[in-house]
Structures are given as structure tokens and as C-alpha cells.
Amino acid sequence: MWFCAACAHPWPCGVARLHLAAEYVGKGRTFAVEMAELLWEATADLERIGGNPDGFELYGRFLGWVRRASRPARPDTPAD
Ligand SMILES: [Zn+2]
């Protein structure tokens, strides 16, 4: 159903996003592809259970925040 098991909000909730972003630090492109695959999977699941998934809502939920979250926390820190 794509709800968070911990808080029951639509997944990925705020906490899940923090965990995901931490897991993919420095792997922004992989992160985006993984989240796109999950978006695809969620859309198929929601359609299968008879829902009428809103593509714009799902896009924002799965991908809209990924680029921002993938940026370094301190862009002034020189890369090594
Ligand atoms: Zn949650």
C-alpha cells in the first residue's frame, strides 16, 4: 500500500526520506534511479488494488525531493 510501517504516512515519509538520503550519500544518480523504480512499482501496485494514482502526487512523493536531498549538506566544503 506504500504507507510507512512506523508512522502510517505515505511512504517515503519524512523520516524515511532522511534514512534514504543518508543511505545514498554521494550516490545521487543511483539514488534517483532507485527512487524512479520505486515510483514505477508503487504506481503499478496502486493501480492493481484499484486505486487511481495521481502521477503528479507520486512524482513529488518519490522523486520531487531527491535532487535536493542528494546535494551535499555543506556545498562550501571542498570535494576531495
Ligand atoms: Zn514514517
PDB file of the backbone (N, CA, C, O) and the ligand in Angstrom, with CONECT records:
HET     ZN  A 101       1
ATOM      1  N   MET A   1       0.822  -1.217   0.000  1.00  0.00           N
ATOM      2  CA  MET A   1       0.000   0.000   0.000  1.00  0.00           C
ATOM      3  C   MET A   1       0.855   1.266   0.000  1.00  0.00           C
ATOM      4  O   MET A   1       0.351   2.371  -0.201  1.00  0.00           O
ATOM      5  N   TRP A   2       2.130   1.089   0.224  1.00  0.00           N
ATOM      6  CA  TRP A   2       3.066   2.221   0.210  1.00  0.00           C
ATOM      7  C   TRP A   2       2.792   3.238   1.314  1.00  0.00           C
ATOM      8  O   TRP A   2       2.841   4.452   1.114  1.00  0.00           O
ATOM      9  N   PHE A   3       2.499   2.672   2.507  1.00  0.00           N
ATOM     10  CA  PHE A   3       2.431   3.503   3.708  1.00  0.00           C
ATOM     11  C   PHE A   3       3.591   3.101   4.596  1.00  0.00           C
ATOM     12  O   PHE A   3       4.003   1.941   4.601  1.00  0.00           O
ATOM     13  N   CYS A   4       4.119   4.055   5.349  1.00  0.00           N
ATOM     14  CA  CYS A   4       5.227   3.773   6.253  1.00  0.00           C
ATOM     15  C   CYS A   4       4.745   2.844   7.372  1.00  0.00           C
ATOM     16  O   CYS A   4       3.699   3.082   7.977  1.00  0.00           O
ATOM     17  N   ALA A   5       5.508   1.796   7.638  1.00  0.00           N
ATOM     18  CA  ALA A   5       5.138   0.841   8.688  1.00  0.00           C
ATOM     19  C   ALA A   5       5.266   1.473  10.077  1.00  0.00           C
ATOM     20  O   ALA A   5       4.602   1.042  11.019  1.00  0.00           O
ATOM     21  N   ALA A   6       6.109   2.481  10.200  1.00  0.00           N
ATOM     22  CA  ALA A   6       6.337   3.092  11.510  1.00  0.00           C
ATOM     23  C   ALA A   6       5.307   4.166  11.848  1.00  0.00           C
ATOM     24  O   ALA A   6       4.815   4.223  12.975  1.00  0.00           O
ATOM     25  N   CYS A   7       4.977   5.020  10.874  1.00  0.00           N
ATOM     26  CA  CYS A   7       4.125   6.176  11.197  1.00  0.00           C
ATOM     27  C   CYS A   7       2.824   6.208  10.405  1.00  0.00           C
ATOM     28  O   CYS A   7       1.970   7.059  10.652  1.00  0.00           O
ATOM     29  N   ALA A   8       2.668   5.294   9.460  1.00  0.00           N
ATOM     30  CA  ALA A   8       1.437   5.175   8.665  1.00  0.00           C
ATOM     31  C   ALA A   8       1.215   6.323   7.678  1.00  0.00           C
ATOM     32  O   ALA A   8       0.144   6.428   7.080  1.00  0.00           O
ATOM     33  N   HIS A   9       2.219   7.180   7.505  1.00  0.00           N
ATOM     34  CA  HIS A   9       2.108   8.219   6.478  1.00  0.00           C
ATOM     35  C   HIS A   9       2.496   7.606   5.130  1.00  0.00           C
ATOM     36  O   HIS A   9       3.134   6.554   5.086  1.00  0.00           O
ATOM     37  N   PRO A  10       2.113   8.260   4.041  1.00  0.00           N
ATOM     38  CA  PRO A  10       2.541   7.753   2.730  1.00  0.00           C
ATOM     39  C   PRO A  10       4.064   7.628   2.676  1.00  0.00           C
ATOM     40  O   PRO A  10       4.787   8.538   3.082  1.00  0.00           O
ATOM     41  N   TRP A  11       4.537   6.491   2.170  1.00  0.00           N
ATOM     42  CA  TRP A  11       5.983   6.243   2.075  1.00  0.00           C
ATOM     43  C   TRP A  11       6.527   6.838   0.780  1.00  0.00           C
ATOM     44  O   TRP A  11       5.856   6.743  -0.247  1.00  0.00           O
ATOM     45  N   PRO A  12       7.701   7.442   0.783  1.00  0.00           N
ATOM     46  CA  PRO A  12       8.573   7.662   1.932  1.00  0.00           C
ATOM     47  C   PRO A  12       8.179   8.895   2.743  1.00  0.00           C
ATOM     48  O   PRO A  12       8.078   9.999   2.207  1.00  0.00           O
ATOM     49  N   CYS A  13       7.962   8.692   4.026  1.00  0.00           N
ATOM     50  CA  CYS A  13       7.629   9.796   4.932  1.00  0.00           C
ATOM     51  C   CYS A  13       8.906  10.603   5.198  1.00  0.00           C
ATOM     52  O   CYS A  13       9.965  10.273   4.665  1.00  0.00           O
ATOM     53  N   GLY A  14       8.814  11.636   6.004  1.00  0.00           N
ATOM     54  CA  GLY A  14       9.972  12.477   6.282  1.00  0.00           C
ATOM     55  C   GLY A  14      11.139  11.699   6.857  1.00  0.00           C
ATOM     56  O   GLY A  14      12.284  11.892   6.449  1.00  0.00           O
ATOM     57  N   VAL A  15      10.852  10.822   7.803  1.00  0.00           N
ATOM     58  CA  VAL A  15      11.925  10.036   8.431  1.00  0.00           C
ATOM     59  C   VAL A  15      12.538   9.085   7.407  1.00  0.00           C
ATOM     60  O   VAL A  15      13.758   8.938   7.342  1.00  0.00           O
ATOM     61  N   ALA A  16      11.693   8.444   6.615  1.00  0.00           N
ATOM     62  CA  ALA A  16      12.201   7.518   5.593  1.00  0.00           C
ATOM     63  C   ALA A  16      13.067   8.270   4.584  1.00  0.00           C
ATOM     64  O   ALA A  16      14.076   7.739   4.118  1.00  0.00           O
ATOM     65  N   ARG A  17      12.689   9.483   4.248  1.00  0.00           N
ATOM     66  CA  ARG A  17      13.493  10.276   3.305  1.00  0.00           C
ATOM     67  C   ARG A  17      14.867  10.581   3.877  1.00  0.00           C
ATOM     68  O   ARG A  17      15.869  10.544   3.162  1.00  0.00           O
ATOM     69  N   LEU A  18      14.910  10.881   5.164  1.00  0.00           N
ATOM     70  CA  LEU A  18      16.207  11.140   5.807  1.00  0.00           C
ATOM     71  C   LEU A  18      17.077   9.890   5.754  1.00  0.00           C
ATOM     72  O   LEU A  18      18.268   9.969   5.452  1.00  0.00           O
ATOM     73  N   HIS A  19      16.483   8.743   6.047  1.00  0.00           N
ATOM     74  CA  HIS A  19      17.240   7.485   6.024  1.00  0.00           C
ATOM     75  C   HIS A  19      17.724   7.179   4.601  1.00  0.00           C
ATOM     76  O   HIS A  19      18.871   6.782   4.398  1.00  0.00           O
ATOM     77  N   LEU A  20      16.841   7.368   3.630  1.00  0.00           N
ATOM     78  CA  LEU A  20      17.215   7.097   2.238  1.00  0.00           C
ATOM     79  C   LEU A  20      18.345   8.024   1.791  1.00  0.00           C
ATOM     80  O   LEU A  20      19.321   7.587   1.180  1.00  0.00           O
ATOM     81  N   ALA A  21      18.195   9.306   2.107  1.00  0.00           N
ATOM     82  CA  ALA A  21      19.221  10.275   1.699  1.00  0.00           C
ATOM     83  C   ALA A  21      20.560   9.924   2.334  1.00  0.00           C
ATOM     84  O   ALA A  21      21.601  10.048   1.689  1.00  0.00           O
ATOM     85  N   ALA A  22      20.546   9.486   3.595  1.00  0.00           N
ATOM     86  CA  ALA A  22      21.787   9.112   4.282  1.00  0.00           C
ATOM     87  C   ALA A  22      22.391   7.863   3.640  1.00  0.00           C
ATOM     88  O   ALA A  22      23.609   7.745   3.507  1.00  0.00           O
ATOM     89  N   GLU A  23      21.528   6.946   3.251  1.00  0.00           N
ATOM     90  CA  GLU A  23      21.992   5.692   2.655  1.00  0.00           C
ATOM     91  C   GLU A  23      22.684   5.931   1.315  1.00  0.00           C
ATOM     92  O   GLU A  23      23.607   5.205   0.946  1.00  0.00           O
ATOM     93  N   TYR A  24      22.228   6.962   0.586  1.00  0.00           N
ATOM     94  CA  TYR A  24      22.749   7.203  -0.759  1.00  0.00           C
ATOM     95  C   TYR A  24      23.648   8.432  -0.839  1.00  0.00           C
ATOM     96  O   TYR A  24      23.788   9.019  -1.911  1.00  0.00           O
ATOM     97  N   VAL A  25      24.248   8.823   0.254  1.00  0.00           N
ATOM     98  CA  VAL A  25      25.154   9.976   0.237  1.00  0.00           C
ATOM     99  C   VAL A  25      26.248   9.740  -0.809  1.00  0.00           C
ATOM    100  O   VAL A  25      26.907   8.701  -0.811  1.00  0.00           O
ATOM    101  N   GLY A  26      26.426  10.715  -1.690  1.00  0.00           N
ATOM    102  CA  GLY A  26      27.459  10.606  -2.724  1.00  0.00           C
ATOM    103  C   GLY A  26      27.057   9.741  -3.906  1.00  0.00           C
ATOM    104  O   GLY A  26      27.847   9.550  -4.830  1.00  0.00           O
ATOM    105  N   LYS A  27      25.824   9.209  -3.887  1.00  0.00           N
ATOM    106  CA  LYS A  27      25.362   8.344  -4.983  1.00  0.00           C
ATOM    107  C   LYS A  27      24.039   8.884  -5.519  1.00  0.00           C
ATOM    108  O   LYS A  27      23.073   8.140  -5.686  1.00  0.00           O
ATOM    109  N   GLY A  28      24.011  10.183  -5.783  1.00  0.00           N
ATOM    110  CA  GLY A  28      22.779  10.850  -6.179  1.00  0.00           C
ATOM    111  C   GLY A  28      22.116  10.263  -7.413  1.00  0.00           C
ATOM    112  O   GLY A  28      20.893  10.134  -7.465  1.00  0.00           O
ATOM    113  N   ARG A  29      22.932   9.902  -8.419  1.00  0.00           N
ATOM    114  CA  ARG A  29      22.343   9.374  -9.658  1.00  0.00           C
ATOM    115  C   ARG A  29      21.728   8.004  -9.419  1.00  0.00           C
ATOM    116  O   ARG A  29      20.637   7.714  -9.911  1.00  0.00           O
ATOM    117  N   THR A  30      22.419   7.167  -8.668  1.00  0.00           N
ATOM    118  CA  THR A  30      21.873   5.853  -8.328  1.00  0.00           C
ATOM    119  C   THR A  30      20.602   6.024  -7.507  1.00  0.00           C
ATOM    120  O   THR A  30      19.614   5.322  -7.719  1.00  0.00           O
ATOM    121  N   PHE A  31      20.639   6.947  -6.587  1.00  0.00           N
ATOM    122  CA  PHE A  31      19.501   7.248  -5.728  1.00  0.00           C
ATOM    123  C   PHE A  31      18.283   7.610  -6.587  1.00  0.00           C
ATOM    124  O   PHE A  31      17.191   7.084  -6.374  1.00  0.00           O
ATOM    125  N   ALA A  32      18.476   8.508  -7.556  1.00  0.00           N
ATOM    126  CA  ALA A  32      17.378   8.945  -8.418  1.00  0.00           C
ATOM    127  C   ALA A  32      16.803   7.773  -9.205  1.00  0.00           C
ATOM    128  O   ALA A  32      15.586   7.652  -9.346  1.00  0.00           O
ATOM    129  N   VAL A  33      17.675   6.913  -9.717  1.00  0.00           N
ATOM    130  CA  VAL A  33      17.198   5.760 -10.495  1.00  0.00           C
ATOM    131  C   VAL A  33      16.431   4.798  -9.602  1.00  0.00           C
ATOM    132  O   VAL A  33      15.380   4.287  -9.990  1.00  0.00           O
ATOM    133  N   GLU A  34      16.955   4.551  -8.410  1.00  0.00           N
ATOM    134  CA  GLU A  34      16.279   3.648  -7.469  1.00  0.00           C
ATOM    135  C   GLU A  34      14.892   4.188  -7.111  1.00  0.00           C
ATOM    136  O   GLU A  34      13.914   3.441  -7.064  1.00  0.00           O
ATOM    137  N   MET A  35      14.825   5.494  -6.862  1.00  0.00           N
ATOM    138  CA  MET A  35      13.543   6.085  -6.493  1.00  0.00           C
ATOM    139  C   MET A  35      12.577   6.076  -7.676  1.00  0.00           C
ATOM    140  O   MET A  35      11.369   5.934  -7.489  1.00  0.00           O
ATOM    141  N   ALA A  36      13.102   6.227  -8.892  1.00  0.00           N
ATOM    142  CA  ALA A  36      12.249   6.153 -10.084  1.00  0.00           C
ATOM    143  C   ALA A  36      11.672   4.746 -10.223  1.00  0.00           C
ATOM    144  O   ALA A  36      10.511   4.578 -10.597  1.00  0.00           O
ATOM    145  N   GLU A  37      12.488   3.740  -9.922  1.00  0.00           N
ATOM    146  CA  GLU A  37      11.991   2.362  -9.989  1.00  0.00           C
ATOM    147  C   GLU A  37      10.909   2.129  -8.947  1.00  0.00           C
ATOM    148  O   GLU A  37       9.917   1.450  -9.213  1.00  0.00           O
ATOM    149  N   LEU A  38      11.104   2.700  -7.744  1.00  0.00           N
ATOM    150  CA  LEU A  38      10.095   2.556  -6.696  1.00  0.00           C
ATOM    151  C   LEU A  38       8.816   3.300  -7.073  1.00  0.00           C
ATOM    152  O   LEU A  38       7.715   2.842  -6.766  1.00  0.00           O
ATOM    153  N   LEU A  39       8.963   4.445  -7.736  1.00  0.00           N
ATOM    154  CA  LEU A  39       7.789   5.182  -8.214  1.00  0.00           C
ATOM    155  C   LEU A  39       6.991   4.315  -9.183  1.00  0.00           C
ATOM    156  O   LEU A  39       5.764   4.248  -9.114  1.00  0.00           O
ATOM    157  N   TRP A  40       7.702   3.664 -10.074  1.00  0.00           N
ATOM    158  CA  TRP A  40       7.069   2.795 -11.059  1.00  0.00           C
ATOM    159  C   TRP A  40       6.348   1.635 -10.357  1.00  0.00           C
ATOM    160  O   TRP A  40       5.209   1.303 -10.686  1.00  0.00           O
ATOM    161  N   GLU A  41       7.029   1.038  -9.397  1.00  0.00           N
ATOM    162  CA  GLU A  41       6.483  -0.089  -8.648  1.00  0.00           C
ATOM    163  C   GLU A  41       5.236   0.329  -7.852  1.00  0.00           C
ATOM    164  O   GLU A  41       4.228  -0.378  -7.845  1.00  0.00           O
ATOM    165  N   ALA A  42       5.319   1.466  -7.197  1.00  0.00           N
ATOM    166  CA  ALA A  42       4.193   1.957  -6.399  1.00  0.00           C
ATOM    167  C   ALA A  42       2.996   2.258  -7.296  1.00  0.00           C
ATOM    168  O   ALA A  42       1.858   1.941  -6.950  1.00  0.00           O
ATOM    169  N   THR A  43       3.258   2.868  -8.444  1.00  0.00           N
ATOM    170  CA  THR A  43       2.172   3.183  -9.373  1.00  0.00           C
ATOM    171  C   THR A  43       1.475   1.901  -9.804  1.00  0.00           C
ATOM    172  O   THR A  43       0.245   1.841  -9.831  1.00  0.00           O
ATOM    173  N   ALA A  44       2.252   0.875 -10.142  1.00  0.00           N
ATOM    174  CA  ALA A  44       1.669  -0.404 -10.566  1.00  0.00           C
ATOM    175  C   ALA A  44       0.875  -1.032  -9.425  1.00  0.00           C
ATOM    176  O   ALA A  44      -0.227  -1.534  -9.645  1.00  0.00           O
ATOM    177  N   ASP A  45       1.420  -1.011  -8.211  1.00  0.00           N
ATOM    178  CA  ASP A  45       0.724  -1.593  -7.059  1.00  0.00           C
ATOM    179  C   ASP A  45      -0.593  -0.873  -6.803  1.00  0.00           C
ATOM    180  O   ASP A  45      -1.623  -1.511  -6.587  1.00  0.00           O
ATOM    181  N   LEU A  46      -0.558   0.461  -6.827  1.00  0.00           N
ATOM    182  CA  LEU A  46      -1.762   1.236  -6.531  1.00  0.00           C
ATOM    183  C   LEU A  46      -2.821   1.043  -7.620  1.00  0.00           C
ATOM    184  O   LEU A  46      -4.019   1.055  -7.338  1.00  0.00           O
ATOM    185  N   GLU A  47      -2.373   0.866  -8.852  1.00  0.00           N
ATOM    186  CA  GLU A  47      -3.335   0.588  -9.933  1.00  0.00           C
ATOM    187  C   GLU A  47      -3.932  -0.798  -9.760  1.00  0.00           C
ATOM    188  O   GLU A  47      -5.122  -1.003  -9.998  1.00  0.00           O
ATOM    189  N   ARG A  48      -3.092  -1.764  -9.339  1.00  0.00           N
ATOM    190  CA  ARG A  48      -3.536  -3.143  -9.197  1.00  0.00           C
ATOM    191  C   ARG A  48      -4.611  -3.274  -8.111  1.00  0.00           C
ATOM    192  O   ARG A  48      -5.525  -4.089  -8.238  1.00  0.00           O
ATOM    193  N   ILE A  49      -4.502  -2.472  -7.044  1.00  0.00           N
ATOM    194  CA  ILE A  49      -5.502  -2.570  -5.980  1.00  0.00           C
ATOM    195  C   ILE A  49      -6.730  -1.702  -6.274  1.00  0.00           C
ATOM    196  O   ILE A  49      -7.600  -1.521  -5.421  1.00  0.00           O
ATOM    197  N   GLY A  50      -6.778  -1.179  -7.480  1.00  0.00           N
ATOM    198  CA  GLY A  50      -7.964  -0.443  -7.890  1.00  0.00           C
ATOM    199  C   GLY A  50      -7.922   1.033  -7.587  1.00  0.00           C
ATOM    200  O   GLY A  50      -8.920   1.738  -7.736  1.00  0.00           O
ATOM    201  N   GLY A  51      -6.760   1.503  -7.161  1.00  0.00           N
ATOM    202  CA  GLY A  51      -6.638   2.934  -6.895  1.00  0.00           C
ATOM    203  C   GLY A  51      -6.498   3.700  -8.197  1.00  0.00           C
ATOM    204  O   GLY A  51      -6.340   3.104  -9.263  1.00  0.00           O
ATOM    205  N   ASN A  52      -6.555   4.979  -8.113  1.00  0.00           N
ATOM    206  CA  ASN A  52      -6.360   5.817  -9.284  1.00  0.00           C
ATOM    207  C   ASN A  52      -5.225   6.765  -8.952  1.00  0.00           C
ATOM    208  O   ASN A  52      -5.444   7.945  -8.677  1.00  0.00           O
ATOM    209  N   PRO A  53      -3.977   6.224  -8.981  1.00  0.00           N
ATOM    210  CA  PRO A  53      -2.845   7.027  -8.507  1.00  0.00           C
ATOM    211  C   PRO A  53      -2.670   8.321  -9.280  1.00  0.00           C
ATOM    212  O   PRO A  53      -2.783   8.364 -10.505  1.00  0.00           O
ATOM    213  N   ASP A  54      -2.392   9.370  -8.527  1.00  0.00           N
ATOM    214  CA  ASP A  54      -2.156  10.693  -9.097  1.00  0.00           C
ATOM    215  C   ASP A  54      -0.665  10.789  -9.419  1.00  0.00           C
ATOM    216  O   ASP A  54       0.170  10.865  -8.517  1.00  0.00           O
ATOM    217  N   GLY A  55      -0.344  10.787 -10.694  1.00  0.00           N
ATOM    218  CA  GLY A  55       1.047  10.790 -11.120  1.00  0.00           C
ATOM    219  C   GLY A  55       1.834  11.972 -10.602  1.00  0.00           C
ATOM    220  O   GLY A  55       3.009  11.835 -10.263  1.00  0.00           O
ATOM    221  N   PHE A  56       1.207  13.125 -10.534  1.00  0.00           N
ATOM    222  CA  PHE A  56       1.916  14.306 -10.026  1.00  0.00           C
ATOM    223  C   PHE A  56       2.227  14.148  -8.540  1.00  0.00           C
ATOM    224  O   PHE A  56       3.312  14.500  -8.078  1.00  0.00           O
ATOM    225  N   GLU A  57       1.257  13.614  -7.802  1.00  0.00           N
ATOM    226  CA  GLU A  57       1.457  13.413  -6.359  1.00  0.00           C
ATOM    227  C   GLU A  57       2.572  12.402  -6.144  1.00  0.00           C
ATOM    228  O   GLU A  57       3.463  12.609  -5.320  1.00  0.00           O
ATOM    229  N   LEU A  58       2.515  11.307  -6.894  1.00  0.00           N
ATOM    230  CA  LEU A  58       3.530  10.258  -6.732  1.00  0.00           C
ATOM    231  C   LEU A  58       4.911  10.760  -7.156  1.00  0.00           C
ATOM    232  O   LEU A  58       5.917  10.424  -6.532  1.00  0.00           O
ATOM    233  N   TYR A  59       4.952  11.552  -8.199  1.00  0.00           N
ATOM    234  CA  TYR A  59       6.238  12.109  -8.636  1.00  0.00           C
ATOM    235  C   TYR A  59       6.862  12.935  -7.501  1.00  0.00           C
ATOM    236  O   TYR A  59       8.039  12.776  -7.175  1.00  0.00           O
ATOM    237  N   GLY A  60       6.054  13.816  -6.909  1.00  0.00           N
ATOM    238  CA  GLY A  60       6.559  14.646  -5.816  1.00  0.00           C
ATOM    239  C   GLY A  60       6.991  13.805  -4.628  1.00  0.00           C
ATOM    240  O   GLY A  60       7.985  14.097  -3.963  1.00  0.00           O
ATOM    241  N   ARG A  61       6.226  12.764  -4.379  1.00  0.00           N
ATOM    242  CA  ARG A  61       6.486  11.903  -3.219  1.00  0.00           C
ATOM    243  C   ARG A  61       7.760  11.071  -3.385  1.00  0.00           C
ATOM    244  O   ARG A  61       8.526  10.905  -2.436  1.00  0.00           O
ATOM    245  N   PHE A  62       7.979  10.557  -4.581  1.00  0.00           N
ATOM    246  CA  PHE A  62       9.125   9.670  -4.786  1.00  0.00           C
ATOM    247  C   PHE A  62      10.346  10.371  -5.368  1.00  0.00           C
ATOM    248  O   PHE A  62      11.475   9.995  -5.055  1.00  0.00           O
ATOM    249  N   LEU A  63      10.143  11.373  -6.202  1.00  0.00           N
ATOM    250  CA  LEU A  63      11.287  11.967  -6.898  1.00  0.00           C
ATOM    251  C   LEU A  63      11.468  13.462  -6.671  1.00  0.00           C
ATOM    252  O   LEU A  63      12.578  13.975  -6.807  1.00  0.00           O
ATOM    253  N   GLY A  64      10.405  14.159  -6.330  1.00  0.00           N
ATOM    254  CA  GLY A  64      10.472  15.612  -6.247  1.00  0.00           C
ATOM    255  C   GLY A  64      11.507  16.153  -5.272  1.00  0.00           C
ATOM    256  O   GLY A  64      11.979  17.280  -5.425  1.00  0.00           O
ATOM    257  N   TRP A  65      11.853  15.371  -4.291  1.00  0.00           N
ATOM    258  CA  TRP A  65      12.772  15.827  -3.245  1.00  0.00           C
ATOM    259  C   TRP A  65      14.179  15.241  -3.391  1.00  0.00           C
ATOM    260  O   TRP A  65      15.092  15.642  -2.669  1.00  0.00           O
ATOM    261  N   VAL A  66      14.359  14.307  -4.306  1.00  0.00           N
ATOM    262  CA  VAL A  66      15.604  13.531  -4.381  1.00  0.00           C
ATOM    263  C   VAL A  66      16.812  14.399  -4.729  1.00  0.00           C
ATOM    264  O   VAL A  66      17.859  14.280  -4.093  1.00  0.00           O
ATOM    265  N   ARG A  67      16.680  15.257  -5.715  1.00  0.00           N
ATOM    266  CA  ARG A  67      17.828  16.086  -6.112  1.00  0.00           C
ATOM    267  C   ARG A  67      18.269  16.970  -4.955  1.00  0.00           C
ATOM    268  O   ARG A  67      19.459  17.089  -4.666  1.00  0.00           O
ATOM    269  N   ARG A  68      17.298  17.586  -4.299  1.00  0.00           N
ATOM    270  CA  ARG A  68      17.608  18.474  -3.168  1.00  0.00           C
ATOM    271  C   ARG A  68      18.298  17.690  -2.047  1.00  0.00           C
ATOM    272  O   ARG A  68      19.268  18.157  -1.450  1.00  0.00           O
ATOM    273  N   ALA A  69      17.777  16.487  -1.774  1.00  0.00           N
ATOM    274  CA  ALA A  69      18.337  15.669  -0.690  1.00  0.00           C
ATOM    275  C   ALA A  69      19.712  15.124  -1.044  1.00  0.00           C
ATOM    276  O   ALA A  69      20.489  14.781  -0.153  1.00  0.00           O
ATOM    277  N   SER A  70      20.022  15.039  -2.336  1.00  0.00           N
ATOM    278  CA  SER A  70      21.302  14.472  -2.768  1.00  0.00           C
ATOM    279  C   SER A  70      22.428  15.489  -2.741  1.00  0.00           C
ATOM    280  O   SER A  70      23.604  15.135  -2.823  1.00  0.00           O
ATOM    281  N   ARG A  71      22.058  16.749  -2.624  1.00  0.00           N
ATOM    282  CA  ARG A  71      23.103  17.779  -2.580  1.00  0.00           C
ATOM    283  C   ARG A  71      23.849  17.687  -1.265  1.00  0.00           C
ATOM    284  O   ARG A  71      23.274  17.322  -0.240  1.00  0.00           O
ATOM    285  N   PRO A  72      25.116  18.013  -1.296  1.00  0.00           N
ATOM    286  CA  PRO A  72      25.870  17.991  -0.043  1.00  0.00           C
ATOM    287  C   PRO A  72      25.264  18.961   0.958  1.00  0.00           C
ATOM    288  O   PRO A  72      24.770  20.023   0.577  1.00  0.00           O
ATOM    289  N   ALA A  73      25.299  18.605   2.223  1.00  0.00           N
ATOM    290  CA  ALA A  73      24.732  19.461   3.268  1.00  0.00           C
ATOM    291  C   ALA A  73      25.478  20.784   3.330  1.00  0.00           C
ATOM    292  O   ALA A  73      24.886  21.826   3.611  1.00  0.00           O
ATOM    293  N   ARG A  74      26.792  20.738   3.063  1.00  0.00           N
ATOM    294  CA  ARG A  74      27.603  21.948   3.109  1.00  0.00           C
ATOM    295  C   ARG A  74      28.310  22.104   1.775  1.00  0.00           C
ATOM    296  O   ARG A  74      29.436  21.632   1.613  1.00  0.00           O
ATOM    297  N   PRO A  75      27.661  22.763   0.813  1.00  0.00           N
ATOM    298  CA  PRO A  75      28.257  22.892  -0.523  1.00  0.00           C
ATOM    299  C   PRO A  75      29.569  23.662  -0.529  1.00  0.00           C
ATOM    300  O   PRO A  75      30.324  23.596  -1.499  1.00  0.00           O
ATOM    301  N   ASP A  76      29.847  24.398   0.556  1.00  0.00           N
ATOM    302  CA  ASP A  76      31.112  25.151   0.609  1.00  0.00           C
ATOM    303  C   ASP A  76      32.286  24.243   0.983  1.00  0.00           C
ATOM    304  O   ASP A  76      33.444  24.649   0.891  1.00  0.00           O
ATOM    305  N   THR A  77      31.982  23.015   1.404  1.00  0.00           N
ATOM    306  CA  THR A  77      33.057  22.075   1.741  1.00  0.00           C
ATOM    307  C   THR A  77      33.714  21.571   0.466  1.00  0.00           C
ATOM    308  O   THR A  77      33.036  21.013  -0.396  1.00  0.00           O
ATOM    309  N   PRO A  78      35.016  21.756   0.333  1.00  0.00           N
ATOM    310  CA  PRO A  78      35.672  21.293  -0.902  1.00  0.00           C
ATOM    311  C   PRO A  78      35.591  19.779  -1.048  1.00  0.00           C
ATOM    312  O   PRO A  78      35.702  19.039  -0.070  1.00  0.00           O
ATOM    313  N   ALA A  79      35.397  19.335  -2.282  1.00  0.00           N
ATOM    314  CA  ALA A  79      35.369  17.890  -2.553  1.00  0.00           C
ATOM    315  C   ALA A  79      36.784  17.351  -2.504  1.00  0.00           C
ATOM    316  O   ALA A  79      37.728  18.059  -2.855  1.00  0.00           O
ATOM    317  N   ASP A  80      36.943  16.130  -2.082  1.00  0.00           N
ATOM    318  CA  ASP A  80      38.305  15.567  -2.017  1.00  0.00           C
ATOM    319  C   ASP A  80      38.568  14.561  -3.100  1.00  0.00           C
ATOM    320  O   ASP A  80      39.664  14.005  -3.173  1.00  0.00           O
TER     321      ASP A  80
HETATM  322 ZN    ZN A 101       7.247   7.032   8.686  1.00  0.00          ZN2+
END
